[in-house]
């Protein structure tokens, strides 16, 4: 079997996650194998550039020395990268360590995988093997994270991209709808063609038809020359119609005709042109409500809404915030040469902010902080006032905290510990686990204050009921009646 990258891991969930992320990092030729069947992928495979080695048989997450030696015997020039569990680095003899090309830790981070994949591709170019060009970093924004919602979005992109189906991307402003559209284009058979975006809400009504379909010279006042429209410019590629809910009704009729007949005419022309494009649309508006009020055509809605993808709001995937912050910091360090750090208190403050502007607002904040605190650590007091007012009160000194924790723990045996440290411990802490414990504890508290009524608890936590139900399942939190329905 020919493959460019091989993931050998007897942990199927972790292996599938890594394969998916590698594909998002422009590596489409990725194969997953286990300790029992990897040899067929390595033997006589001149295209193989890298092997990611994880859990191997009975060795679990311990260093699979025998496997490393066997891989080195079959593929001495292939880069070998070890997959480690979080906070459990593998210890290898010096000779074997020198034969490995690096380590990646789970949960995986784009800032760690990206440079590693780039090195593998650079090595392939030096060796005369084909490797795809680097993708624009913009393709990753908003898609980073391990929350169930964003993992589902990445899976849907992978499923729909190879088809020619029309896709509608739903979500609030700033969630990254255009990023999803660009990824669909990148993974499609039209990836070599153009990606042409159009903001339907930013173009005056009287110019939108010409913008989409083009016009002939003299077709209207000011048309001093012929002009191609976006449908022509996107020929062989993808046309992204952003804010489709703001398109006027008269243009909705014309767009529906083009989608049905796959042909169009320039303004002032009677010659039909083929609409060889894939249409992807996006909106932050509720189109079903617009249909009821007469603001959007029902027949066009069903023509466009073949395969919907909903981008979650940042407040509904707040567990991804540390990864998003880390990725934005790494990007600024790479592009601007400026690196900042956020203190635990500052990160807690951001974790409680409702993020009406979503990931776009987070990116703007990080850029602002990089200007204000270049090369420094951002404390809670350095955040703008609108972020500080949402921050939880800092905990009392350790002695006072110890005196108040015991009665709380006695009241709920299933509640995880969530005492907040006044500073970073000398040995550091697992930030992801800390935030997980804190979120679980706050959910328990909200349920107690709401007497087990999930809808009321969701209101206290400023989140949707469905989101709270999902988090309760994630943390195995149950109400007194062992039901998450109201």
C-alpha positions as CSV (number, residue, x, y, z in Angstrom):
1,X,0.0,0.0,0.0
2,X,1.3,3.4,-1.0
3,X,0.9,6.3,1.5
4,X,2.8,9.5,2.4
5,X,2.2,9.5,6.1
6,X,1.4,6.5,8.3
7,X,-0.2,6.6,11.8
8,X,0.5,3.4,13.8
9,X,-1.6,3.5,17.0
10,X,-3.6,0.8,18.8
11,X,-5.8,3.7,20.3
12,X,-8.3,4.0,17.4
13,X,-9.9,7.2,18.6
14,X,-6.6,9.0,18.9
15,X,-5.4,7.6,15.6
16,X,-8.5,8.8,13.8
17,X,-8.2,12.2,15.3
18,X,-4.6,12.6,14.3
19,X,-5.3,11.4,10.7
20,X,-8.1,13.9,10.4
21,X,-5.9,16.8,11.7
22,X,-3.1,15.7,9.3
23,X,-5.5,15.9,6.4
24,X,-6.4,19.4,7.5
25,X,-2.7,20.2,7.4
26,X,-2.7,19.6,3.6
27,X,-1.7,15.9,3.9
28,X,-4.4,14.1,2.0
29,X,-2.5,10.8,1.7
30,X,-2.6,9.6,5.3
31,X,-3.1,6.0,6.3
32,X,-3.9,4.5,9.8
33,X,-2.6,1.1,10.9
34,X,-2.2,-0.9,14.1
35,X,0.6,-3.0,15.6
36,X,-0.7,-6.0,13.8
37,X,-0.8,-4.7,10.2
38,X,1.6,-1.8,9.7
39,X,4.4,-3.7,7.8
40,X,2.4,-3.8,4.6
41,X,2.3,0.0,4.5
42,X,6.0,0.4,5.1
43,X,7.6,-2.3,2.9
44,X,8.6,-1.2,-0.6
45,X,6.8,2.2,-0.1
46,X,9.0,4.8,-1.8
47,X,6.3,7.5,-1.1
48,X,6.4,7.2,2.7
49,X,7.8,10.3,4.3
50,X,6.8,10.0,8.0
51,X,5.5,7.6,10.6
52,X,3.6,8.6,13.7
53,X,4.0,5.8,16.3
54,X,1.7,5.7,19.3
55,X,0.3,2.9,21.5
56,X,1.8,-0.4,20.4
57,X,0.4,-3.8,21.6
58,X,1.0,-4.7,25.2
59,X,3.5,-1.9,25.7
60,X,0.7,0.6,26.0
61,X,2.1,4.2,26.2
62,X,5.6,2.9,27.2
63,X,8.4,3.3,24.6
64,X,7.9,0.5,22.0
65,X,11.6,-0.2,21.6
66,X,11.1,-3.3,19.5
67,X,8.7,-1.5,17.2
68,X,11.1,1.4,16.7
69,X,13.9,-1.0,15.9
70,X,11.6,-2.9,13.4
71,X,10.6,0.3,11.7
72,X,14.1,1.5,11.4
73,X,15.1,-1.8,9.9
74,X,12.4,-1.6,7.2
75,X,12.5,2.2,6.6
76,X,15.8,3.7,7.9
77,X,15.3,7.1,6.1
78,X,11.6,7.7,7.0
79,X,11.1,10.3,9.7
80,X,9.7,8.6,12.9
81,X,7.6,10.7,15.3
82,X,6.4,9.4,18.6
83,X,2.9,10.1,19.9
84,X,2.9,10.7,23.7
85,X,0.1,10.9,26.2
86,X,-0.3,14.3,27.9
87,X,2.3,14.8,30.6
88,X,3.8,11.4,30.0
89,X,6.9,11.9,27.9
90,X,8.5,8.7,26.5
91,X,12.0,7.9,27.7
92,X,14.2,6.2,25.1
93,X,17.8,5.1,25.1
94,X,20.0,7.8,23.5
95,X,20.7,5.8,20.4
96,X,17.0,5.3,19.7
97,X,16.1,8.9,20.7
98,X,18.5,10.1,18.0
99,X,16.8,8.1,15.4
100,X,13.4,9.8,16.1
101,X,12.4,13.0,14.3
102,X,10.4,14.4,17.2
103,X,7.4,13.9,19.6
104,X,3.8,15.0,19.5
105,X,1.6,15.0,22.6
106,X,-2.1,14.3,22.8
107,X,-4.3,16.3,23.0
108,X,-2.9,17.4,19.6
109,X,-2.2,21.1,18.9
110,X,-2.0,22.7,15.5
111,X,0.9,24.9,16.6
112,X,2.9,21.6,17.2
113,X,1.7,19.6,14.2
114,X,1.9,22.4,11.6
115,X,5.7,23.0,11.8
116,X,6.3,19.2,12.0
117,X,4.3,18.6,8.8
118,X,6.1,21.5,7.1
119,X,9.5,19.8,7.9
120,X,8.2,16.5,6.5
121,X,7.2,18.3,3.3
122,X,10.5,20.2,3.0
123,X,12.3,16.9,3.4
124,X,10.2,15.4,0.6
125,X,11.0,18.3,-1.7
126,X,14.7,17.9,-1.1
127,X,14.4,14.2,-1.8
128,X,12.7,14.9,-5.1
129,X,9.3,13.6,-3.9
130,X,6.1,15.5,-4.5
131,X,4.6,17.4,-1.7
132,X,1.6,19.8,-1.8
133,X,2.3,23.5,-1.1
134,X,1.7,25.0,2.3
135,X,-1.9,26.0,3.0
136,X,-2.7,29.5,4.1
137,X,-2.9,29.7,7.8
138,X,-6.4,31.3,7.4
139,X,-7.7,27.9,6.5
140,X,-7.3,26.8,10.1
141,X,-8.8,29.7,12.0
142,X,-12.0,28.8,13.9
143,X,-11.5,25.0,13.2
144,X,-9.1,24.4,16.1
145,X,-10.3,22.5,19.1
146,X,-11.5,19.2,20.6
147,X,-15.1,20.2,21.5
148,X,-17.7,17.8,20.1
149,X,-19.2,20.7,18.0
150,X,-16.0,21.6,16.2
151,X,-15.0,18.0,15.7
152,X,-18.4,17.4,14.1
153,X,-17.8,20.4,11.8
154,X,-14.4,19.0,10.6
155,X,-16.0,15.6,10.0
156,X,-18.8,17.2,7.9
157,X,-16.3,19.1,5.8
158,X,-14.4,15.9,5.1
159,X,-17.6,14.2,4.1
160,X,-19.1,16.8,1.8
161,X,-16.0,18.3,0.2
162,X,-15.5,15.5,-2.4
163,X,-19.1,15.8,-3.7
164,X,-20.7,18.5,-5.8
165,X,-23.5,19.2,-3.3
166,X,-24.5,22.7,-2.5
167,X,-23.6,23.6,1.1
168,X,-25.1,26.1,3.4
169,X,-23.0,27.3,6.4
170,X,-25.0,28.7,9.3
171,X,-23.7,30.5,12.4
172,X,-23.2,33.8,14.1
173,X,-20.9,36.5,12.7
174,X,-17.3,35.9,13.5
175,X,-17.6,32.1,13.9
176,X,-15.6,31.4,10.8
177,X,-18.1,30.5,8.1
178,X,-15.8,31.6,5.2
179,X,-13.0,29.4,6.7
180,X,-15.4,26.4,6.4
181,X,-16.2,27.4,2.8
182,X,-12.5,27.6,2.0
183,X,-11.8,24.2,3.5
184,X,-14.6,22.7,1.5
185,X,-13.1,24.1,-1.6
186,X,-9.6,23.0,-0.6
187,X,-10.6,19.3,-0.1
188,X,-12.8,19.2,-3.2
189,X,-12.0,18.1,-6.8
190,X,-12.3,21.8,-7.7
191,X,-9.3,22.8,-5.5
192,X,-7.2,23.7,-8.5
193,X,-9.9,26.1,-9.6
194,X,-10.6,29.6,-8.1
195,X,-12.4,30.3,-4.9
196,X,-14.5,33.4,-5.4
197,X,-16.2,35.0,-2.4
198,X,-19.1,37.5,-2.7
199,X,-20.7,39.3,0.2
200,X,-24.3,39.7,-0.9
201,X,-25.1,42.2,1.8
202,X,-22.2,44.6,0.9
203,X,-23.2,45.2,-2.8
204,X,-26.0,47.6,-3.7
205,X,-29.1,46.0,-5.1
206,X,-28.8,47.7,-8.5
207,X,-25.2,46.4,-8.9
208,X,-25.6,42.9,-7.6
209,X,-26.8,41.3,-10.9
210,X,-23.8,42.8,-12.8
211,X,-21.5,41.6,-10.0
212,X,-22.7,38.1,-10.2
213,X,-23.4,37.6,-13.9
214,X,-21.3,40.3,-15.5
215,X,-22.4,42.8,-18.2
216,X,-21.8,43.8,-21.8
217,X,-20.5,47.2,-23.0
218,X,-23.3,49.8,-23.1
219,X,-25.8,47.6,-21.3
220,X,-26.5,50.4,-18.8
221,X,-25.3,53.9,-18.0
222,X,-21.6,53.6,-17.0
223,X,-21.0,50.3,-18.6
224,X,-18.1,51.5,-20.8
225,X,-16.7,48.1,-21.3
226,X,-17.7,44.4,-21.0
227,X,-17.1,42.8,-17.6
228,X,-17.1,39.3,-16.4
229,X,-19.2,38.4,-13.3
230,X,-18.3,36.2,-10.4
231,X,-20.0,33.2,-11.9
232,X,-17.5,33.4,-14.8
233,X,-14.6,34.2,-12.6
234,X,-15.3,31.1,-10.5
235,X,-15.5,28.8,-13.5
236,X,-14.2,25.4,-12.5
237,X,-14.0,26.3,-8.9
238,X,-16.2,27.4,-6.0
239,X,-18.5,30.5,-5.7
240,X,-19.0,31.5,-2.0
241,X,-22.2,33.6,-1.5
242,X,-21.8,35.1,2.0
243,X,-24.8,36.6,3.8
244,X,-27.2,35.0,1.3
245,X,-30.0,36.1,3.6
246,X,-29.4,39.7,2.7
247,X,-29.9,39.1,-1.1
248,X,-32.9,41.0,-2.5
249,X,-35.9,39.0,-3.7
250,X,-35.5,40.0,-7.3
251,X,-32.0,38.5,-7.3
252,X,-33.2,35.4,-5.5
253,X,-35.4,34.6,-8.4
254,X,-32.5,34.9,-10.9
255,X,-30.1,32.9,-8.7
256,X,-32.7,30.1,-8.4
257,X,-33.0,30.0,-12.2
258,X,-29.2,29.7,-12.6
259,X,-29.1,26.9,-10.0
260,X,-31.8,25.0,-11.8
261,X,-30.7,25.5,-15.4
262,X,-26.9,25.8,-14.7
263,X,-26.7,28.6,-17.3
264,X,-26.8,32.4,-17.1
265,X,-26.5,35.5,-19.3
266,X,-24.6,38.7,-18.8
267,X,-26.6,41.9,-18.3
268,X,-27.4,43.1,-21.8
269,X,-26.6,39.8,-23.6
270,X,-28.8,37.1,-25.0
271,X,-26.0,34.5,-25.1
272,X,-26.1,31.8,-22.4
273,X,-23.0,30.8,-20.5
274,X,-22.5,27.6,-18.6
275,X,-22.4,28.0,-14.8
276,X,-19.6,25.5,-14.1
277,X,-19.3,26.4,-10.4
278,X,-20.0,24.8,-7.0
279,X,-22.1,27.1,-4.9
280,X,-21.5,27.4,-1.1
281,X,-23.6,29.9,0.8
282,X,-23.5,31.3,4.4
283,X,-25.7,33.4,6.6
284,X,-26.1,34.5,10.2
285,X,-29.8,35.0,9.8
286,X,-32.7,32.6,10.4
287,X,-33.8,31.9,6.9
288,X,-36.9,29.9,8.0
289,X,-38.2,32.9,9.8
290,X,-37.4,35.1,6.8
291,X,-39.5,32.7,4.7
292,X,-42.4,33.2,7.0
293,X,-42.2,37.0,6.7
294,X,-41.7,36.9,3.0
295,X,-38.0,38.0,3.1
296,X,-36.6,34.8,1.5
297,X,-37.9,32.5,-1.2
298,X,-38.8,29.0,0.1
299,X,-37.9,27.3,-3.2
300,X,-34.4,28.9,-3.2
301,X,-33.9,27.9,0.5
302,X,-34.5,24.2,-0.3
303,X,-32.2,24.5,-3.4
304,X,-29.4,25.9,-1.3
305,X,-29.9,24.0,2.0
306,X,-28.8,20.6,0.6
307,X,-26.1,20.0,3.1
308,X,-26.2,22.4,6.1
309,X,-23.2,22.9,8.4
310,X,-23.7,24.9,11.6
311,X,-20.7,26.7,13.1
312,X,-20.9,26.8,16.9
313,X,-20.6,30.1,18.7
314,X,-17.4,30.4,20.8
315,X,-19.4,30.5,24.0
316,X,-20.8,27.1,23.1
317,X,-17.3,25.6,22.7
318,X,-15.5,27.5,25.4
319,X,-13.4,24.5,26.2
320,X,-11.6,25.2,23.0
321,X,-10.5,28.7,24.2
322,X,-7.1,27.7,25.5
323,X,-6.2,26.0,22.2
324,X,-7.4,29.0,20.2
325,X,-5.4,31.4,22.3
326,X,-2.3,29.2,22.0
327,X,-2.7,29.1,18.2
328,X,-3.2,32.8,17.9
329,X,-0.1,33.4,20.0
330,X,2.0,31.1,17.9
331,X,0.7,32.7,14.7
332,X,1.6,36.2,15.9
333,X,5.0,35.0,17.0
334,X,5.6,33.5,13.5
335,X,4.2,36.4,11.5
336,X,5.0,39.4,13.6
337,X,7.9,38.2,15.8
338,X,5.9,39.1,19.0
339,X,5.0,36.6,21.7
340,X,2.8,37.2,24.7
341,X,1.7,35.0,27.5
342,X,-1.6,35.0,29.4
343,X,-1.7,34.5,33.2
344,X,-4.1,31.9,34.6
345,X,-6.3,34.7,36.0
346,X,-6.4,36.4,32.6
347,X,-7.4,33.2,30.9
348,X,-10.1,32.5,33.5
349,X,-11.4,36.0,32.8
350,X,-11.6,35.3,29.1
351,X,-13.3,31.9,29.8
352,X,-16.2,33.7,31.5
353,X,-16.7,36.3,28.8
354,X,-19.8,35.6,26.5
355,X,-17.9,36.4,23.2
356,X,-20.6,38.0,21.1
357,X,-18.0,38.5,18.3
358,X,-16.8,34.9,18.6
359,X,-13.4,33.9,17.2
360,X,-13.0,37.1,15.2
361,X,-13.3,39.1,18.5
362,X,-10.8,36.8,20.2
363,X,-8.3,37.3,17.3
364,X,-8.7,41.1,17.5
365,X,-8.2,41.0,21.3
366,X,-5.0,39.0,21.0
367,X,-3.6,41.4,18.4
368,X,-4.4,44.3,20.7
369,X,-2.7,42.7,23.6
370,X,0.4,41.9,21.5
371,X,0.6,45.7,20.8
372,X,0.1,46.7,24.4
373,X,2.3,44.0,26.0
374,X,4.8,42.8,23.5
375,X,7.0,40.0,24.9
376,X,5.3,40.3,28.3
377,X,2.7,38.5,30.4
378,X,-0.9,39.7,30.2
379,X,-2.5,39.9,33.6
380,X,-6.2,40.2,34.3
381,X,-5.8,43.9,34.9
382,X,-4.4,44.3,31.4
383,X,-7.6,43.2,29.7
384,X,-10.2,45.8,28.6
385,X,-12.9,46.6,31.1
386,X,-15.6,44.6,29.2
387,X,-13.6,41.4,29.8
388,X,-12.7,42.1,33.4
389,X,-16.2,42.6,34.6
390,X,-17.0,39.0,33.6
391,X,-14.0,37.5,35.4
392,X,-14.8,35.5,38.6
393,X,-13.7,36.9,41.9
394,X,-10.2,35.8,42.8
395,X,-10.2,33.1,45.5
396,X,-9.2,33.9,49.1
397,X,-5.8,32.9,50.6
398,X,-5.1,29.2,50.8
399,X,-5.9,28.9,54.5
400,X,-9.3,30.4,54.1
401,X,-10.0,28.3,51.0
402,X,-9.2,25.1,52.9
403,X,-11.7,26.1,55.6
404,X,-14.5,26.6,53.1
405,X,-13.9,23.7,50.7
406,X,-14.8,20.8,53.1
407,X,-18.5,21.7,53.6
408,X,-19.0,22.1,49.9
409,X,-17.4,18.7,49.2
410,X,-19.5,17.1,51.8
411,X,-22.7,18.4,50.1
412,X,-22.0,16.7,46.8
413,X,-19.8,13.5,46.5
414,X,-19.8,13.6,42.7
415,X,-18.4,17.2,42.5
416,X,-14.8,17.4,41.3
417,X,-12.4,19.6,43.1
418,X,-12.2,23.1,41.7
419,X,-10.3,25.2,44.2
420,X,-8.7,28.0,42.3
421,X,-5.0,28.6,43.0
422,X,-3.9,32.2,43.8
423,X,-0.9,31.6,41.5
424,X,0.7,29.1,39.3
425,X,2.0,26.1,41.3
426,X,5.8,25.6,41.3
427,X,5.5,22.4,39.3
428,X,2.9,24.0,36.9
429,X,-0.5,22.6,36.2
430,X,-2.5,20.8,33.6
431,X,-4.5,23.8,32.2
432,X,-6.9,21.7,30.2
433,X,-7.8,19.5,33.2
434,X,-8.0,22.6,35.5
435,X,-10.6,24.2,33.2
436,X,-12.4,20.9,32.8
437,X,-12.7,20.5,36.6
438,X,-13.8,24.2,37.0
439,X,-16.5,23.9,34.3
440,X,-17.8,20.6,35.7
441,X,-17.9,22.1,39.2
442,X,-19.8,25.2,38.0
443,X,-22.3,23.0,36.2
444,X,-22.9,21.0,39.4
445,X,-23.4,24.2,41.3
446,X,-25.9,25.7,38.8
447,X,-27.9,22.4,38.8
448,X,-28.1,22.5,42.6
449,X,-29.2,26.2,42.6
450,X,-31.8,25.3,39.9
451,X,-33.1,22.3,41.9
452,X,-32.1,20.0,39.1
453,X,-34.1,21.9,36.3
454,X,-31.7,21.8,33.3
455,X,-33.4,24.7,31.5
456,X,-33.0,27.0,34.6
457,X,-29.4,25.9,35.1
458,X,-28.6,26.7,31.5
459,X,-30.1,30.2,32.0
460,X,-27.8,30.7,35.0
461,X,-24.8,29.6,33.0
462,X,-25.8,31.8,30.0
463,X,-25.8,28.9,27.5
464,X,-28.3,26.9,25.5
465,X,-30.1,24.0,27.2
466,X,-28.9,21.6,24.5
467,X,-25.3,22.7,25.1
468,X,-25.7,22.1,28.8
469,X,-27.2,18.7,28.2
470,X,-24.2,17.8,26.0
471,X,-21.7,19.0,28.6
472,X,-23.6,17.0,31.3
473,X,-23.2,13.9,29.2
474,X,-19.5,14.7,28.6
475,X,-18.8,15.0,32.3
476,X,-21.2,12.2,33.3
477,X,-23.2,14.6,35.5
478,X,-26.7,13.5,36.3
479,X,-29.6,15.1,38.1
480,X,-31.3,13.5,41.1
481,X,-33.8,11.7,38.8
482,X,-31.0,10.6,36.5
483,X,-32.5,12.4,33.5
484,X,-31.3,15.3,31.5
485,X,-34.6,16.2,30.0
486,X,-37.0,18.7,31.5
